[in-house]
Amino acid sequence: MEKALKKQLRLEALARRDALPVVWRIEASLQMADMAAAIPVEPGQIVSAFWPMRSEVDIRPLMFSLREKGARLCLPAILDKTTIVFRELVRGAELVQMSYGTAGPPEDAEVLDPSLMLIPLAAFDARGHRIGYGAGYYDRAISRLHDKGLDPRMIGIAFDCQEVPLVPDEPHDVIIPEILTESGLRRFGDA
């Protein structure tokens, strides 16, 4: 039941996102980059981001703003059907084609454990519950970081139109305490 409802909510939210005019998405993405001041980073802090695919928020301007503040950036790389790791994105390094039409650092890039994660999502609700793309990669990656004793700050990235009234709860779900949209950085619960 929950899985079917999540799938429906995912498809509806992604259809709304896909319908956004390209120029508007670009402007909104740049507006979100201007909000980098609301995301403090320490020099050398490891920040995971993502290379945009399809109609996702283009967070590259935000990534570069965080890099200018001293962040070390990394991007997800899918290793197998259940595992992603975060490979360092080094200025000037060649990117390789990844799964799902995205790009990322090559296999010889250093694997890092982020302390700040910018997380793509398909939909979210006002409680910070998210719907990803359905494969569970981020849920498992976050769980592995927690198993290592790490507690990264997590910020979901989406457009306002991806908000849904209520995401059905499932036991394995990771709640995202903050969501950045074109309207600003929203904090949920005790974040």
Backbone as CSV, one residue per row, in Angstrom:
resi,resn,N_x,N_y,N_z,CA_x,CA_y,CA_z,C_x,C_y,C_z
1,MET,0.831,-1.204,0.000,0.000,0.000,0.000,0.872,1.263,0.000
2,GLU,1.809,1.354,0.985,2.668,2.530,1.065,3.524,2.671,-0.188
3,LYS,4.042,1.534,-0.674,4.902,1.569,-1.857,4.134,2.080,-3.077
4,ALA,2.901,1.635,-3.245,2.091,2.083,-4.386,1.778,3.572,-4.275
5,LEU,1.456,4.029,-3.066,1.161,5.440,-2.873,2.418,6.279,-3.098
6,LYS,3.554,5.805,-2.591,4.814,6.529,-2.817,5.116,6.638,-4.307
7,LYS,4.893,5.544,-5.024,5.154,5.560,-6.466,4.270,6.591,-7.148
8,GLN,3.000,6.629,-6.769,2.073,7.598,-7.355,2.505,9.028,-7.026
9,LEU,2.831,9.286,-5.757,3.274,10.624,-5.358,4.560,11.018,-6.085
10,ARG,5.483,10.060,-6.241,6.734,10.308,-6.957,6.443,10.727,-8.394
11,LEU,5.615,9.936,-9.076,5.304,10.223,-10.475,4.627,11.585,-10.632
12,GLU,3.700,11.913,-9.744,2.999,13.200,-9.819,3.945,14.366,-9.563
13,ALA,4.814,14.233,-8.542,5.753,15.311,-8.219,6.761,15.507,-9.351
14,LEU,7.248,14.402,-9.914,8.206,14.522,-11.011,7.547,15.107,-12.255
15,ALA,6.268,14.796,-12.483,5.557,15.390,-13.620,5.435,16.905,-13.434
16,ARG,5.162,17.349,-12.214,5.099,18.795,-11.949,6.462,19.431,-12.181
17,ARG,7.522,18.758,-11.710,8.881,19.282,-11.900,9.229,19.339,-13.381
18,ASP,8.921,18.269,-14.107,9.210,18.218,-15.546,8.492,19.327,-16.308
19,ALA,7.326,19.736,-15.818,6.524,20.751,-16.504,7.043,22.170,-16.291
20,LEU,7.972,22.350,-15.348,8.521,23.685,-15.113,9.300,24.136,-16.349
21,PRO,9.123,25.384,-16.773,9.893,25.870,-17.924,11.403,25.821,-17.635
22,VAL,12.172,25.457,-18.637,13.628,25.302,-18.472,14.255,26.587,-17.943
23,VAL,13.907,27.728,-18.525,14.508,28.998,-18.098,14.154,29.273,-16.634
24,TRP,12.938,28.972,-16.236,12.530,29.174,-14.842,13.372,28.284,-13.924
25,ARG,13.589,27.021,-14.315,14.399,26.099,-13.498,15.814,26.641,-13.335
26,ILE,16.373,27.188,-14.411,17.732,27.757,-14.338,17.753,28.919,-13.356
27,GLU,16.790,29.823,-13.476,16.734,30.982,-12.571,16.554,30.543,-11.121
28,ALA,15.690,29.565,-10.894,15.463,29.064,-9.535,16.731,28.408,-8.986
29,SER,17.446,27.675,-9.831,18.697,27.029,-9.399,19.728,28.082,-9.006
30,LEU,19.832,29.151,-9.783,20.765,30.233,-9.449,20.345,30.932,-8.158
31,GLN,19.039,31.104,-7.978,18.520,31.711,-6.752,18.898,30.843,-5.534
32,MET,18.822,29.525,-5.706,19.184,28.622,-4.609,20.676,28.713,-4.311
33,ALA,21.504,28.940,-5.326,22.940,29.095,-5.101,23.219,30.327,-4.263
34,ASP,22.394,31.364,-4.420,22.563,32.579,-3.621,22.315,32.316,-2.141
35,MET,21.670,31.203,-1.831,21.364,30.878,-0.433,22.498,30.092,0.231
36,ALA,23.630,29.976,-0.441,24.768,29.242,0.126,25.198,29.831,1.458
37,ALA,24.959,31.118,1.659,25.324,31.754,2.935,24.596,31.112,4.110
38,ALA,23.424,30.522,3.836,22.648,29.869,4.896,23.190,28.478,5.214
39,ILE,24.210,28.049,4.468,24.790,26.720,4.665,26.272,26.902,5.016
40,PRO,26.580,27.107,6.295,27.976,27.319,6.654,28.804,26.052,6.456
41,VAL,29.999,26.222,5.928,30.941,25.109,5.801,32.291,25.567,6.326
42,GLU,33.005,24.617,6.909,34.360,24.869,7.384,35.331,24.552,6.252
43,PRO,36.468,25.218,6.197,37.471,24.857,5.191,37.815,23.366,5.295
44,GLY,37.758,22.680,4.167,38.060,21.250,4.141,36.886,20.348,4.454
45,GLN,35.742,20.915,4.821,34.570,20.090,5.129,34.125,19.352,3.874
46,ILE,33.756,18.087,4.029,33.367,17.249,2.901,31.862,17.358,2.678
47,VAL,31.509,17.784,1.478,30.112,17.993,1.101,29.786,17.098,-0.085
48,SER,28.789,16.227,0.075,28.326,15.434,-1.071,27.228,16.213,-1.774
49,ALA,27.300,16.193,-3.083,26.313,16.862,-3.908,25.876,15.860,-4.976
50,PHE,25.346,16.323,-6.077,24.969,15.428,-7.166,24.983,16.210,-8.461
51,TRP,25.351,15.530,-9.527,25.319,16.133,-10.861,23.889,16.021,-11.354
52,PRO,23.269,17.127,-11.768,21.836,17.079,-12.096,21.525,16.196,-13.297
53,MET,20.379,15.549,-13.217,19.869,14.756,-14.340,18.416,15.149,-14.578
54,ARG,17.983,14.959,-15.796,16.615,15.287,-16.202,16.256,16.711,-15.740
55,SER,15.161,16.871,-15.049,14.696,18.209,-14.673,15.044,18.575,-13.230
56,GLU,16.029,17.886,-12.636,16.435,18.187,-11.260,16.941,19.620,-11.130
57,VAL,16.907,20.107,-9.889,17.563,21.372,-9.588,19.026,21.246,-10.021
58,ASP,19.510,22.236,-10.740,20.917,22.247,-11.129,21.694,22.869,-9.969
59,ILE,22.266,22.011,-9.128,22.945,22.542,-7.941,24.414,22.853,-8.200
60,ARG,24.851,22.782,-9.446,26.253,23.100,-9.721,26.639,24.505,-9.262
61,PRO,25.796,25.553,-9.490,26.180,26.863,-8.949,26.302,26.858,-7.417
62,LEU,25.403,26.142,-6.738,25.491,26.019,-5.278,26.757,25.276,-4.874
63,MET,27.076,24.195,-5.588,28.290,23.433,-5.293,29.515,24.332,-5.389
64,PHE,29.575,25.128,-6.448,30.750,25.968,-6.639,30.808,27.070,-5.584
65,SER,29.651,27.569,-5.133,29.640,28.542,-4.028,30.207,27.918,-2.759
66,LEU,29.810,26.674,-2.489,30.323,25.990,-1.300,31.817,25.705,-1.444
67,ARG,32.263,25.368,-2.651,33.692,25.150,-2.879,34.475,26.441,-2.615
68,GLU,33.930,27.558,-3.047,34.600,28.846,-2.808,34.731,29.131,-1.313
69,LYS,33.837,28.565,-0.516,33.899,28.727,0.947,34.833,27.700,1.587
70,GLY,35.445,26.838,0.758,36.430,25.889,1.277,36.000,24.445,1.339
71,ALA,34.794,24.128,0.888,34.309,22.745,0.949,35.069,21.850,-0.030
72,ARG,35.240,20.588,0.362,35.699,19.537,-0.554,34.438,18.852,-1.048
73,LEU,34.257,18.809,-2.345,33.036,18.258,-2.918,33.217,16.807,-3.335
74,CYS,32.135,16.044,-3.230,32.128,14.678,-3.745,30.751,14.400,-4.343
75,LEU,30.739,13.439,-5.259,29.508,13.061,-5.954,29.269,11.570,-5.794
76,PRO,28.003,11.144,-5.818,27.714,9.716,-5.681,28.135,8.930,-6.913
77,ALA,28.596,7.717,-6.666,28.905,6.769,-7.736,28.261,5.452,-7.359
78,ILE,27.487,4.891,-8.271,26.820,3.624,-8.018,27.814,2.494,-8.244
79,LEU,28.004,1.672,-7.213,28.917,0.536,-7.326,28.198,-0.723,-7.782
80,ASP,26.978,-0.910,-7.264,26.181,-2.081,-7.620,24.714,-1.737,-7.381
81,LYS,23.846,-2.726,-7.367,22.409,-2.450,-7.270,21.976,-1.906,-5.910
82,THR,22.874,-1.935,-4.910,22.480,-1.462,-3.585,23.398,-0.396,-3.010
83,THR,24.531,-0.114,-3.643,25.555,0.699,-2.992,25.996,1.903,-3.815
84,ILE,26.023,3.057,-3.146,26.705,4.213,-3.705,27.825,4.605,-2.748
85,VAL,28.887,5.162,-3.307,29.953,5.783,-2.533,30.063,7.219,-3.038
86,PHE,30.799,8.023,-2.315,30.959,9.424,-2.685,32.412,9.667,-3.074
87,ARG,32.622,9.966,-4.359,33.965,10.185,-4.884,34.253,11.681,-4.975
88,GLU,35.500,12.047,-4.637,35.866,13.456,-4.628,35.812,14.058,-6.024
89,LEU,35.224,15.239,-6.088,35.149,16.024,-7.317,36.266,17.058,-7.249
90,VAL,37.300,16.856,-8.050,38.469,17.735,-8.036,38.386,18.678,-9.228
91,ARG,38.665,19.944,-8.981,38.621,20.942,-10.050,39.525,20.504,-11.203
92,GLY,38.985,20.522,-12.409,39.760,20.183,-13.594,39.806,18.700,-13.925
93,ALA,39.347,17.849,-13.008,39.368,16.407,-13.268,38.259,16.047,-14.249
94,GLU,38.528,15.060,-15.064,37.545,14.616,-16.044,36.398,13.887,-15.341
95,LEU,35.187,14.136,-15.807,34.022,13.415,-15.304,33.716,12.272,-16.262
96,VAL,33.148,11.210,-15.720,32.767,10.065,-16.543,31.254,9.891,-16.480
97,GLN,30.699,9.264,-17.495,29.263,8.993,-17.517,28.929,7.966,-16.440
98,MET,27.866,8.226,-15.729,27.400,7.344,-14.669,26.013,6.812,-15.047
99,SER,25.479,5.996,-14.172,24.121,5.478,-14.363,23.108,6.615,-14.345
100,TYR,21.960,6.362,-14.909,20.829,7.282,-14.909,21.113,8.587,-15.643
101,GLY,22.105,8.603,-16.537,22.368,9.778,-17.347,23.057,10.903,-16.612
102,THR,23.722,10.588,-15.518,24.437,11.616,-14.773,25.939,11.424,-14.983
103,ALA,26.734,12.290,-14.378,28.187,12.215,-14.506,28.816,12.290,-13.126
104,GLY,30.065,11.812,-13.033,30.758,11.854,-11.746,32.235,11.573,-11.902
105,PRO,32.961,11.643,-10.794,34.395,11.381,-10.816,34.692,9.925,-11.185
106,PRO,35.847,9.674,-11.779,36.208,8.317,-12.191,36.540,7.414,-11.000
107,GLU,36.738,6.114,-11.297,36.979,5.110,-10.258,38.200,5.393,-9.397
108,ASP,39.190,6.090,-9.940,40.409,6.333,-9.156,40.299,7.556,-8.248
109,ALA,39.142,8.239,-8.253,38.945,9.381,-7.362,38.835,8.889,-5.918
110,GLU,39.273,9.711,-4.983,39.223,9.341,-3.564,37.771,9.223,-3.093
111,VAL,37.490,8.168,-2.321,36.165,7.971,-1.732,36.148,8.682,-0.381
112,LEU,35.142,9.518,-0.168,35.056,10.350,1.031,33.759,10.076,1.792
113,ASP,33.776,10.388,3.081,32.574,10.323,3.916,32.107,11.752,4.173
114,PRO,30.985,12.159,3.597,30.543,13.546,3.756,30.028,13.849,5.161
115,SER,30.263,15.094,5.583,29.665,15.562,6.829,28.476,16.480,6.548
116,LEU,28.303,16.843,5.285,27.136,17.577,4.820,26.703,16.924,3.516
117,MET,25.430,16.553,3.441,24.911,15.877,2.252,23.801,16.710,1.622
118,LEU,23.958,17.039,0.358,22.905,17.654,-0.436,22.250,16.509,-1.203
119,ILE,20.997,16.247,-0.906,20.347,15.008,-1.341,19.236,15.292,-2.344
120,PRO,19.314,14.676,-3.522,18.227,14.846,-4.485,16.998,14.071,-4.018
121,LEU,15.842,14.533,-4.413,14.634,13.809,-4.046,13.547,14.040,-5.077
122,ALA,12.587,13.159,-5.077,11.464,13.271,-6.005,10.319,14.061,-5.370
123,ALA,10.095,13.859,-4.066,9.004,14.530,-3.365,9.343,14.623,-1.884
124,PHE,8.656,15.530,-1.189,8.853,15.688,0.252,7.578,16.248,0.854
125,ASP,7.471,16.109,2.184,6.324,16.711,2.866,6.821,17.691,3.926
126,ALA,5.889,18.343,4.588,6.218,19.395,5.551,6.848,18.856,6.830
127,ARG,6.977,17.522,6.952,7.633,16.930,8.122,9.093,16.595,7.844
128,GLY,9.523,16.749,6.574,10.878,16.373,6.200,10.983,14.937,5.718
129,HIS,9.855,14.276,5.540,9.877,12.938,4.966,10.055,13.085,3.465
130,ARG,10.862,12.208,2.872,11.172,12.341,1.456,10.808,11.080,0.698
131,ILE,10.621,11.273,-0.587,10.517,10.157,-1.511,11.675,10.326,-2.484
132,GLY,12.520,9.316,-2.550,13.628,9.347,-3.487,13.158,8.792,-4.821
133,TYR,14.099,8.271,-5.573,13.755,7.744,-6.883,13.387,6.271,-6.833
134,GLY,13.386,5.672,-5.653,12.856,4.330,-5.499,13.878,3.222,-5.316
135,ALA,15.166,3.523,-5.503,16.169,2.463,-5.395,16.764,2.338,-3.991
136,GLY,16.570,3.345,-3.135,17.039,3.274,-1.755,18.525,3.521,-1.554
137,TYR,19.220,4.005,-2.576,20.667,4.219,-2.457,21.032,5.157,-1.308
138,TYR,20.338,6.299,-1.226,20.679,7.260,-0.178,20.342,6.735,1.206
139,ASP,19.196,6.059,1.356,18.848,5.497,2.667,19.964,4.573,3.159
140,ARG,20.452,3.712,2.273,21.517,2.774,2.667,22.844,3.496,2.904
141,ALA,23.167,4.498,2.075,24.417,5.242,2.261,24.413,5.983,3.596
142,ILE,23.288,6.580,3.941,23.178,7.294,5.220,23.286,6.309,6.371
143,SER,22.654,5.160,6.240,22.741,4.124,7.271,24.197,3.683,7.479
144,ARG,24.942,3.512,6.382,26.355,3.125,6.500,27.171,4.201,7.205
145,LEU,26.890,5.466,6.906,27.594,6.549,7.599,27.277,6.515,9.094
146,HIS,26.011,6.312,9.436,25.619,6.205,10.842,26.318,5.022,11.512
147,ASP,26.437,3.888,10.778,27.129,2.716,11.325,28.594,3.015,11.631
148,LYS,29.171,3.961,10.912,30.566,4.379,11.149,30.668,5.401,12.277
149,GLY,29.531,5.756,12.865,29.528,6.752,13.931,29.454,8.180,13.418
150,LEU,29.130,8.351,12.146,29.044,9.684,11.552,27.588,10.128,11.488
151,ASP,27.367,11.416,11.663,26.012,11.967,11.639,26.007,13.200,10.739
152,PRO,25.999,12.990,9.423,26.087,14.136,8.520,24.840,15.013,8.570
153,ARG,25.056,16.309,8.355,23.937,17.223,8.163,23.346,16.898,6.797
154,MET,22.030,16.769,6.721,21.375,16.389,5.469,20.413,17.484,5.036
155,ILE,20.565,17.902,3.784,19.687,18.911,3.203,19.139,18.352,1.895
156,GLY,17.827,18.176,1.831,17.187,17.754,0.597,17.120,18.916,-0.375
157,ILE,17.203,18.610,-1.658,17.179,19.637,-2.696,15.999,19.361,-3.618
158,ALA,15.131,20.352,-3.780,13.949,20.177,-4.625,13.377,21.539,-4.992
159,PHE,12.423,21.529,-5.873,11.615,22.718,-6.142,10.366,22.646,-5.270
160,ASP,9.768,23.796,-4.970,8.556,23.832,-4.144,7.455,22.934,-4.693
161,CYS,7.354,22.825,-6.026,6.267,22.048,-6.630,6.371,20.552,-6.320
162,GLN,7.485,20.120,-5.729,7.656,18.708,-5.407,7.117,18.361,-4.014
163,GLU,6.621,19.359,-3.294,6.040,19.087,-1.977,4.696,18.389,-2.144
164,VAL,4.461,17.395,-1.309,3.202,16.659,-1.295,2.593,16.785,0.102
165,PRO,1.287,16.554,0.234,0.657,16.706,1.553,1.247,15.774,2.614
166,LEU,1.480,14.506,2.263,1.972,13.558,3.260,2.678,12.402,2.570
167,VAL,3.918,12.148,2.988,4.669,10.990,2.507,4.370,9.829,3.452
168,PRO,3.928,8.684,2.934,3.672,7.534,3.816,4.957,7.098,4.515
169,ASP,4.849,6.816,5.802,6.014,6.395,6.593,6.316,4.922,6.356
170,GLU,7.609,4.613,6.198,8.076,3.234,6.168,9.247,3.147,7.139
171,PRO,9.452,1.984,7.772,10.469,1.871,8.827,11.885,2.253,8.388
172,HIS,12.239,1.990,7.128,13.602,2.253,6.668,13.831,3.702,6.251
173,ASP,12.778,4.519,6.243,12.896,5.883,5.743,13.845,6.727,6.586
174,VAL,14.624,7.550,5.905,15.476,8.536,6.551,14.775,9.880,6.419
175,ILE,14.554,10.540,7.548,13.924,11.867,7.525,15.011,12.899,7.266
176,ILE,14.739,13.816,6.353,15.678,14.869,6.001,15.289,16.108,6.810
177,PRO,16.140,16.558,7.731,15.747,17.655,8.619,15.642,19.031,7.953
178,GLU,16.237,19.165,6.741,16.214,20.453,6.055,15.986,20.215,4.564
179,ILE,15.227,21.127,3.955,14.989,21.077,2.518,15.279,22.470,1.958
180,LEU,16.076,22.512,0.893,16.346,23.770,0.198,15.549,23.780,-1.090
181,THR,14.695,24.805,-1.227,13.943,25.022,-2.464,14.194,26.462,-2.897
182,GLU,13.562,26.846,-3.989,13.718,28.233,-4.441,13.146,29.239,-3.435
183,SER,12.313,28.774,-2.504,11.756,29.657,-1.469,12.687,29.845,-0.277
184,GLY,13.726,29.025,-0.187,14.665,29.152,0.920,14.954,27.823,1.584
185,LEU,15.687,27.896,2.679,16.058,26.708,3.453,15.042,26.521,4.560
186,ARG,14.337,25.407,4.522,13.319,25.095,5.525,13.859,24.031,6.456
187,ARG,13.640,24.223,7.760,14.071,23.256,8.764,12.837,22.606,9.379
188,PHE,12.947,21.296,9.627,11.828,20.537,10.187,12.231,19.994,11.548
189,GLY,11.262,19.819,12.426,11.545,19.198,13.723,12.547,20.012,14.512
190,ASP,13.576,19.328,15.050,14.556,20.011,15.902,15.853,20.320,15.152
191,ALA,15.771,20.396,13.831,16.971,20.698,13.017,17.465,22.090,13.274
